[in-house]
Amino acid sequence: MKLRKVIPCLDINDGRVVKGVRFEELRDAGDPIAQAQTYEMWGADALCLLDITATIENRAPFVQLVAQVSKTIQIPIVVGGGIRHGEDVRALLEAGASQVSLASSAVDNPKLLESLAKQHGSQRIILAVDAGYDSEGVARVYTHGGKKATALEVVAWCQEAQKLGVGEILLTSIDKDGTQTGFDIPLLERVCQAVPLPVIASGGAGKVEHFVEAFKAGAQSVLAASLFHFRTLSIDGVKAACEKAGFEMQRKTVFSARP
């Protein structure tokens, strides 16, 4: 098993970092460039930049912001939001993104995942899955920032994406997002057991024990936002607790060359 990672996530809206609960009730959490620099200093293994309204507003990805952030930090950057075409991916990688994550556009056009993986390599393409439950308790894939339910079952969709060539899964529980009550461990376990890919757990982190639980469930990385933004926990403290629980954590980021 590779070293486990801790990844802060910056949800971006109108050029500012924001954070809500279950994708709603957004509140300001600072300047993205300043936050990015702080997280690198604090030992983040990577940084996730998500444009949370680009898909809903039918906008292109925020390439300029990615370029600005990439000039100020050296840790890998994962970028998502508004990515619809191969040209979007190329522009983001050229701007400094290390990986890109696709959600809504992947559902609309699964073959896009296959073509991007072939063109840029599987390691650069992440499938982002926003998961929610239907009235029968089945975990379904949601698109458009969690606003639109689909008939896709979460585990089956992750398996299909793996066959299409994606290199990683970013699994976010809509119900858990921002609640700080812990990750959706049962769903996380199911995905990790069904898909032979690294899985990033997202949605629900609130205390160090939650990170340990996610790693025990099989996550390769854990993504968190509000508890870092508002200084509830430190990245170093989380890593120390996870190491105490027996997990080897990444302590020095290995920088991959960017195109």
Buried (B, 14 or more C-beta within 10 A) or exposed (E): EEBBBBBBBBBBBEEBBBBBBBBEEBEEBBBBBEBBBBBBEEBBBBBBBBBBBBBBEEEBBBBEBBBBBBEEBEBBBBBBBBBBBEEBBBBBBEBBBBBBBBBBBBBEBBEBBBBBBEEBEBBBBBBBBBBBBEEEEEBBBBBBBBEBBBEBBBBEBBBBBBEBBBBBBBBBBBBBBBBBBBBBBEBBBBBBEBBEBBBBBBBBBBBBEBBBBBBBBBBBBBBBBBBBBEEEBBBEEBBEBBEEBEBEBBEEBEEEEBE
